[in-house]
Amino acid sequence: MSIASLPPFRGPMSQELLLTLVRGLDLAPEADVLDLCCAEGTASLLLAHQLPLHCVGVDARADFLAVARQCARDLGLEERVQFRQMDPRHLELQTAHFDLVLALGGALSSLGRVPALERLRFHLKPGGVLLLCEPIYLDSAPDLEVLDSLERGRDEEGRPYELESNAPSPLVRAVFEHGPYGYETENGLRSLLEALDFEVGWSCLMPESVWSAHFAQARAHLGEDAGEWSELAREAIAFYALGGRRTLGSLLLAARRPRMSADGPEEHSE
């Protein structure tokens, strides 16, 4: 088995992009990585094979982990990658152990952002990095300076400009917000991380094309599994036909748990 034949990511991410991002973090050799909600283990297997790192993938589904473990055996990575079946809401792992935590494919949105972030902070080393890929709503409020400019400005007929909203429709929200956890905006997510003592390093929106790739890969992967594909089909319809593409984005974000000293957080460079 070659690394190119790994299962696709569940979410808007590619192997090449993940490798580029993690290489840019300049982790120490043999660093420890936690892959939350790892599914078939694609991220863990890729990082262990290419960099290499020590990875622990966690997921609740035995069928996903069976695929991941078989891939690890086929690639000869069993000493570098472990896959553990457990509830991601109740992690039984070492504290302050991981240099990098991956929460990709909307893991935080599915688990509840505040409790999930509190748990992940508990398992990150001081100075460790959290790498997120989260679906978000695009309706963040503008900065005060921009808002002031809008209020001062006038159109050709002398009327003040009105602030347009990208708020999702109730139908789009009903399709994408599963369970009790709704999506955040980019500003809201950054503020939440900072309130929980993470230092946000950078964030960027993924291009819209990643949504199309996500739906296409999922369709090919699921085949005729009517149960799972019917849910993804509803999301694809809501995104492309019901206005979701104007209100939804996919955000990549890296945040760091501050290093601690006797006098409080230490200075560090990204």
MIPA-979187 format. One record per residue (C-alpha): residue in one letter; x, y, z; residue number from 0. Coordinates in steps of 0.001 Angstrom, whole numbers. Layout:
// MIPA-979187
+------+---------+---------+---------+------+
! resn !       X !       Y !       Z ! resi !
+------+---------+---------+---------+------+
!    A !       X !       Y !       Z !  NUM !
...
+------+---------+---------+---------+------+
***
This chain:
// MIPA-979187
+------+---------+---------+---------+------+
! resn !       X !       Y !       Z ! resi !
+------+---------+---------+---------+------+
!    M !       0 !       0 !       0 !    0 !
!    S !    1249 !    3494 !    -850 !    1 !
!    I !     516 !    6688 !    1054 !    2 !
!    A !   -1337 !    7968 !   -2031 !    3 !
!    S !   -4020 !    5296 !   -1549 !    4 !
!    L !   -5039 !    6452 !    1929 !    5 !
!    P !   -8752 !    7103 !    2509 !    6 !
!    P !   -9768 !   10734 !    1795 !    7 !
!    F !  -10149 !   13204 !    4626 !    8 !
!    R !  -13639 !   13627 !    6025 !    9 !
!    G !  -13862 !   17358 !    5534 !   10 !
!    P !  -12321 !   20120 !    3408 !   11 !
!    M !   -8636 !   19213 !    3697 !   12 !
!    S !   -6042 !   17670 !    1398 !   13 !
!    Q !   -2962 !   15628 !    2231 !   14 !
!    E !    -702 !   18244 !     656 !   15 !
!    L !   -2209 !   21094 !    2654 !   16 !
!    L !   -1983 !   19254 !    5962 !   17 !
!    L !    1675 !   18408 !    5379 !   18 !
!    T !    2472 !   22010 !    4474 !   19 !
!    L !     745 !   23361 !    7589 !   20 !
!    V !    2349 !   20914 !   10007 !   21 !
!    R !    5813 !   21383 !    8499 !   22 !
!    G !    5362 !   25112 !    9027 !   23 !
!    L !    4852 !   24564 !   12757 !   24 !
!    D !    8503 !   23458 !   13059 !   25 !
!    L !    7755 !   20694 !   15559 !   26 !
!    A !   10612 !   18864 !   17223 !   27 !
!    P !   11597 !   15444 !   15826 !   28 !
!    E !    9487 !   12630 !   17279 !   29 !
!    A !    6831 !   15090 !   18492 !   30 !
!    D !    3540 !   13628 !   19768 !   31 !
!    V !     300 !   14310 !   17895 !   32 !
!    L !   -3310 !   13714 !   18949 !   33 !
!    D !   -5754 !   13284 !   16064 !   34 !
!    L !   -9235 !   13911 !   17487 !   35 !
!    C !  -12165 !   12200 !   15731 !   36 !
!    C !   -9612 !   10625 !   13400 !   37 !
!    A !  -12092 !    8545 !   11327 !   38 !
!    E !  -10027 !    6209 !    9091 !   39 !
!    G !   -6804 !    7710 !   10430 !   40 !
!    T !   -5690 !    9509 !    7275 !   41 !
!    A !   -4058 !   12464 !    9043 !   42 !
!    S !   -2194 !   10342 !   11594 !   43 !
!    L !    -925 !    7902 !    8982 !   44 !
!    L !     188 !   10694 !    6682 !   45 !
!    L !    2113 !   12605 !    9363 !   46 !
!    A !    3743 !    9479 !   10800 !   47 !
!    H !    4826 !    8358 !    7341 !   48 !
!    Q !    6051 !   11651 !    5914 !   49 !
!    L !    7598 !   13703 !    8735 !   50 !
!    P !    7710 !   11386 !   10856 !   51 !
!    L !    5823 !   11996 !   14107 !   52 !
!    H !    4249 !    9831 !   16797 !   53 !
!    C !     467 !    9940 !   16441 !   54 !
!    V !   -2511 !    8805 !   18489 !   55 !
!    G !   -5821 !    8740 !   16640 !   56 !
!    V !   -9044 !    8692 !   18652 !   57 !
!    D !  -12521 !    7902 !   17388 !   58 !
!    A !  -15713 !    6360 !   18739 !   59 !
!    R !  -16452 !    4202 !   15675 !   60 !
!    A !  -14952 !     729 !   15520 !   61 !
!    D !  -15461 !     424 !   11738 !   62 !
!    F !  -13392 !    3548 !   11082 !   63 !
!    L !  -10611 !    2367 !   13381 !   64 !
!    A !  -10515 !   -1090 !   11767 !   65 !
!    V !   -9672 !     589 !    8453 !   66 !
!    A !   -7086 !    2822 !   10145 !   67 !
!    R !   -5323 !     -82 !   11860 !   68 !
!    Q !   -5205 !   -2105 !    8657 !   69 !
!    C !   -3665 !     861 !    6826 !   70 !
!    A !   -1067 !    1205 !    9600 !   71 !
!    R !    -146 !   -2461 !    9206 !   72 !
!    D !      44 !   -2183 !    5427 !   73 !
!    L !    2339 !     847 !    5697 !   74 !
!    G !    4503 !    -609 !    8457 !   75 !
!    L !    3609 !    2218 !   10845 !   76 !
!    E !    2316 !     284 !   13835 !   77 !
!    E !    5178 !    1509 !   16046 !   78 !
!    R !    4513 !    5164 !   15177 !   79 !
!    V !     707 !    5273 !   15134 !   80 !
!    Q !   -1843 !    4090 !   17665 !   81 !
!    F !   -5597 !    4115 !   17154 !   82 !
!    R !   -7822 !    4035 !   20219 !   83 !
!    Q !  -11555 !    3624 !   20391 !   84 !
!    M !  -13016 !    5985 !   22963 !   85 !
!    D !  -15617 !    8692 !   23335 !   86 !
!    P !  -13909 !   11942 !   22216 !   87 !
!    R !  -15930 !   13697 !   24932 !   88 !
!    H !  -14143 !   11664 !   27622 !   89 !
!    L !  -10512 !   11270 !   26603 !   90 !
!    E !   -8472 !    8808 !   28646 !   91 !
!    L !   -5060 !   10105 !   27637 !   92 !
!    Q !   -1955 !   11576 !   29239 !   93 !
!    T !   -2173 !   15168 !   30385 !   94 !
!    A !     161 !   17877 !   29034 !   95 !
!    H !    1586 !   15273 !   26641 !   96 !
!    F !     891 !   16332 !   23050 !   97 !
!    D !    2870 !   18826 !   20982 !   98 !
!    L !      97 !   19085 !   18401 !   99 !
!    V !   -3639 !   18379 !   18496 !  100 !
!    L !   -5579 !   18051 !   15249 !  101 !
!    A !   -9297 !   18822 !   15384 !  102 !
!    L !  -10208 !   18619 !   11700 !  103 !
!    G !  -13438 !   18117 !    9813 !  104 !
!    G !  -15568 !   20121 !   12242 !  105 !
!    A !  -14668 !   18063 !   15317 !  106 !
!    L !  -15287 !   20967 !   17691 !  107 !
!    S !  -18699 !   21743 !   16214 !  108 !
!    S !  -19771 !   18127 !   16676 !  109 !
!    L !  -18461 !   17781 !   20243 !  110 !
!    G !  -19298 !   21212 !   21652 !  111 !
!    R !  -16645 !   23880 !   21366 !  112 !
!    V !  -16225 !   24975 !   24986 !  113 !
!    P !  -15975 !   21529 !   26643 !  114 !
!    A !  -13877 !   20180 !   23764 !  115 !
!    L !  -11414 !   23069 !   23926 !  116 !
!    E !  -11121 !   22759 !   27694 !  117 !
!    R !  -10278 !   19063 !   27352 !  118 !
!    L !   -7787 !   19615 !   24540 !  119 !
!    R !   -6002 !   22339 !   26488 !  120 !
!    F !   -5664 !   19812 !   29308 !  121 !
!    H !   -3863 !   17335 !   27005 !  122 !
!    L !   -1622 !   19843 !   25186 !  123 !
!    K !    1868 !   20556 !   26417 !  124 !
!    P !    2576 !   24184 !   27361 !  125 !
!    G !    3538 !   25719 !   24040 !  126 !
!    G !    1676 !   22990 !   22134 !  127 !
!    V !    -376 !   23833 !   19037 !  128 !
!    L !   -4027 !   23224 !   18263 !  129 !
!    L !   -4802 !   23009 !   14533 !  130 !
!    L !   -8489 !   23387 !   13655 !  131 !
!    C !  -10505 !   23028 !   10493 !  132 !
!    E !  -14023 !   24213 !   11327 !  133 !
!    P !  -17147 !   25132 !    9365 !  134 !
!    I !  -18189 !   28661 !   10297 !  135 !
!    Y !  -20798 !   31258 !    9460 !  136 !
!    L !  -19497 !   34268 !    7553 !  137 !
!    D !  -21648 !   36867 !    9294 !  138 !
!    S !  -18964 !   38380 !   11551 !  139 !
!    A !  -19572 !   42027 !   12455 !  140 !
!    P !  -17143 !   44540 !   10889 !  141 !
!    D !  -14510 !   46324 !   12950 !  142 !
!    L !  -15602 !   49564 !   14588 !  143 !
!    E !  -13502 !   51627 !   12171 !  144 !
!    V !  -15219 !   50020 !    9188 !  145 !
!    L !  -18621 !   50441 !   10800 !  146 !
!    D !  -17884 !   54122 !   11383 !  147 !
!    S !  -16968 !   54566 !    7715 !  148 !
!    L !  -20236 !   52957 !    6663 !  149 !
!    E !  -22206 !   55262 !    8923 !  150 !
!    R !  -20430 !   58330 !    7540 !  151 !
!    G !  -20698 !   57275 !    3909 !  152 !
!    R !  -23529 !   58148 !    1534 !  153 !
!    D !  -24663 !   56662 !   -1743 !  154 !
!    E !  -25237 !   58640 !   -4958 !  155 !
!    E !  -28611 !   59799 !   -3689 !  156 !
!    G !  -27225 !   60958 !    -359 !  157 !
!    R !  -28629 !   58089 !    1695 !  158 !
!    P !  -26523 !   56301 !    4345 !  159 !
!    Y !  -25309 !   52855 !    3432 !  160 !
!    E !  -27050 !   49907 !    5051 !  161 !
!    L !  -25024 !   47061 !    6490 !  162 !
!    E !  -25863 !   43857 !    4610 !  163 !
!    S !  -26086 !   40589 !    6476 !  164 !
!    N !  -24696 !   37180 !    5545 !  165 !
!    A !  -26770 !   35504 !    8237 !  166 !
!    P !  -27833 !   31971 !    7229 !  167 !
!    S !  -31499 !   31287 !    6614 !  168 !
!    P !  -33414 !   29149 !    9133 !  169 !
!    L !  -33467 !   26324 !    6563 !  170 !
!    V !  -29680 !   26343 !    6130 !  171 !
!    R !  -29220 !   26401 !    9909 !  172 !
!    A !  -31631 !   23483 !   10303 !  173 !
!    V !  -29642 !   21368 !    7825 !  174 !
!    F !  -26124 !   22126 !    9078 !  175 !
!    E !  -26571 !   22507 !   12827 !  176 !
!    H !  -26799 !   18958 !   14112 !  177 !
!    G !  -27612 !   18469 !   17776 !  178 !
!    P !  -27215 !   21259 !   20327 !  179 !
!    Y !  -24074 !   22877 !   18862 !  180 !
!    G !  -24474 !   25674 !   16331 !  181 !
!    Y !  -21662 !   27098 !   14228 !  182 !
!    E !  -19579 !   30111 !   15246 !  183 !
!    T !  -18297 !   33010 !   13161 !  184 !
!    E !  -14543 !   33487 !   12698 !  185 !
!    N !  -14475 !   36374 !   15170 !  186 !
!    G !  -16542 !   34406 !   17647 !  187 !
!    L !  -14248 !   31383 !   17444 !  188 !
!    R !  -11110 !   33489 !   17875 !  189 !
!    S !  -12657 !   35251 !   20888 !  190 !
!    L !  -13592 !   31923 !   22441 !  191 !
!    L !  -10064 !   30566 !   22048 !  192 !
!    E !   -8572 !   33687 !   23596 !  193 !
!    A !  -11032 !   33493 !   26510 !  194 !
!    L !   -9773 !   29949 !   27161 !  195 !
!    D !   -6136 !   31174 !   27201 !  196 !
!    F !   -5148 !   30021 !   23730 !  197 !
!    E !   -2964 !   32341 !   21664 !  198 !
!    V !   -4322 !   32452 !   18113 !  199 !
!    G !   -1441 !   32454 !   15653 !  200 !
!    W !   -3210 !   32645 !   12297 !  201 !
!    S !   -6451 !   31790 !   10577 !  202 !
!    C !   -7615 !   31710 !    6978 !  203 !
!    L !  -10721 !   30782 !    5024 !  204 !
!    M !  -10540 !   27836 !    2660 !  205 !
!    P !  -11718 !   28382 !    -946 !  206 !
!    E !  -15260 !   27404 !   -1800 !  207 !
!    S !  -13946 !   24597 !   -4020 !  208 !
!    V !  -13086 !   22524 !    -948 !  209 !
!    W !  -16806 !   22075 !    -267 !  210 !
!    S !  -17342 !   20597 !   -3722 !  211 !
!    A !  -14344 !   18293 !   -3239 !  212 !
!    H !  -15672 !   17257 !     170 !  213 !
!    F !  -19108 !   16308 !   -1163 !  214 !
!    A !  -17630 !   14498 !   -4182 !  215 !
!    Q !  -15154 !   12502 !   -2070 !  216 !
!    A !  -17842 !   11604 !     442 !  217 !
!    R !  -20164 !   10402 !   -2321 !  218 !
!    A !  -17461 !    8205 !   -3805 !  219 !
!    H !  -16439 !    6868 !    -391 !  220 !
!    L !  -19931 !    6066 !     857 !  221 !
!    G !  -21161 !    4516 !   -2354 !  222 !
!    E !  -24721 !    3335 !   -1839 !  223 !
!    D !  -24760 !    3772 !    1947 !  224 !
!    A !  -28136 !    5482 !    1890 !  225 !
!    G !  -28117 !    6542 !    5521 !  226 !
!    E !  -24910 !    8561 !    5591 !  227 !
!    W !  -25152 !    9850 !    2021 !  228 !
!    S !  -28715 !   11100 !    2478 !  229 !
!    E !  -27478 !   13445 !    5219 !  230 !
!    L !  -24572 !   14682 !    3096 !  231 !
!    A !  -26918 !   15120 !     132 !  232 !
!    R !  -29133 !   17376 !    2238 !  233 !
!    E !  -26082 !   19463 !    3122 !  234 !
!    A !  -24989 !   19695 !    -526 !  235 !
!    I !  -28474 !   20864 !   -1539 !  236 !
!    A !  -28579 !   23425 !    1285 !  237 !
!    F !  -25109 !   24691 !     352 !  238 !
!    Y !  -25543 !   25010 !   -3426 !  239 !
!    A !  -29291 !   25492 !   -3901 !  240 !
!    L !  -30589 !   27110 !    -715 !  241 !
!    G !  -28060 !   29890 !    -111 !  242 !
!    G !  -25521 !   28125 !    2085 !  243 !
!    R !  -22560 !   29070 !    -122 !  244 !
!    R !  -23175 !   32759 !     694 !  245 !
!    T !  -23237 !   32199 !    4447 !  246 !
!    L !  -20915 !   29243 !    5206 !  247 !
!    G !  -17146 !   29002 !    5142 !  248 !
!    S !  -14433 !   26595 !    6230 !  249 !
!    L !  -11812 !   28042 !    8555 !  250 !
!    L !   -8268 !   26847 !    9175 !  251 !
!    L !   -6840 !   28131 !   12442 !  252 !
!    A !   -3735 !   27495 !   14550 !  253 !
!    A !   -3643 !   28390 !   18237 !  254 !
!    R !   -1057 !   27740 !   20910 !  255 !
!    R !   -1341 !   26869 !   24564 !  256 !
!    P !     901 !   29452 !   26294 !  257 !
!    R !    4161 !   28273 !   27796 !  258 !
!    M !    4159 !   28810 !   31550 !  259 !
!    S !    6861 !   30016 !   33892 !  260 !
!    A !    6893 !   30882 !   37560 !  261 !
!    D !    5866 !   34419 !   36613 !  262 !
!    G !    3157 !   33422 !   34136 !  263 !
!    P !    3126 !   32872 !   30371 !  264 !
!    E !    6500 !   33063 !   28649 !  265 !
!    E !    7185 !   34904 !   25454 !  266 !
!    H !    7631 !   32779 !   22362 !  267 !
!    S !    7746 !   33216 !   18619 !  268 !
!    E !    5409 !   31586 !   16162 !  269 !
+------+---------+---------+---------+------+
***
